[in-house]
Amino acid sequence: MKLLSVNLGRARAVPYTDHPEGITGIDKQPADGPVRVAAPGPKGVGASGLAGDTVCDTRHHGGDDQAVYAVAREDLDDWERVLGRPLPNGSFGENLTTTGLDVSGARIGERWRVGGELVLEVTAGRIPCRTFQGHLGEKQWVKRFTEKGAPGAYLRVVEPGEVRAGDPVRIVHRPDHEVTVALQFRAATTQRELLPRLLAAGEALHPESLAAARKYVEQYGS
């Protein structure tokens, strides 16, 4: 298990974003050298956890619980076959492109050591948006991405550090519950009845997802 690339984006103007200034940093490209990763601060204030990376719409993206976004190269390869087009590392707006790691099958609260210093903790799956669809230029992309159910993972920074392409990724903690990124994603999108199951992940879960699960149980029971 290792990093194939560490990807950074710069703000640019596009016609397909809801950002008030019409800009996005979703177009991420592999970095040439090491990149410092640290907790950026609360959502709405903090942006990306990666130095040199841009998150424009901090209403919905970035912050401590979405500091880093990881996608498996294997999932990009699957989509290449479906779409009939190349998808270079960074195509999904991910910061980390991995290989040998089941990113969407990771458990909420699972911790990865990347390189020698950085420790990340899985918090949730990525919810597709209009900007993502516009960036890919694929019709009904949000629906298709959601139906596949392999969203990649958001992660928070537990221990900061530098990373670069080629660094090993090691799973250093795996919780004993069965709440995976894929399960959390389905509960948040197409199968709301799964929300009570997310509570097993406890405080490791992204706060917004945890709040949604608690609210569902209050209204409908477990």
Secondary structure as UniProt FT lines:
FT   STRAND          2..9
FT   STRAND          12..13
FT   TURN            20..21
FT   STRAND          23..24
FT   STRAND          28..30
FT   STRAND          35..37
FT   TURN            44..45
FT   TURN            51..52
FT   TURN            58..60
FT   HELIX           64..66
FT   STRAND          68..72
FT   HELIX           73..83
FT   TURN            89..92
FT   STRAND          96..99
FT   TURN            104..105
FT   TURN            108..109
FT   STRAND          111..114
FT   TURN            115..117
FT   STRAND          118..125
FT   HELIX           130..136
FT   TURN            139..140
FT   HELIX           141..148
FT   STRAND          153..159
FT   STRAND          161..163
FT   TURN            165..166
FT   STRAND          168..173
FT   HELIX           181..188
FT   TURN            189..190
FT   HELIX           192..194
FT   HELIX           195..198
FT   HELIX           199..204
FT   HELIX           207..220
//
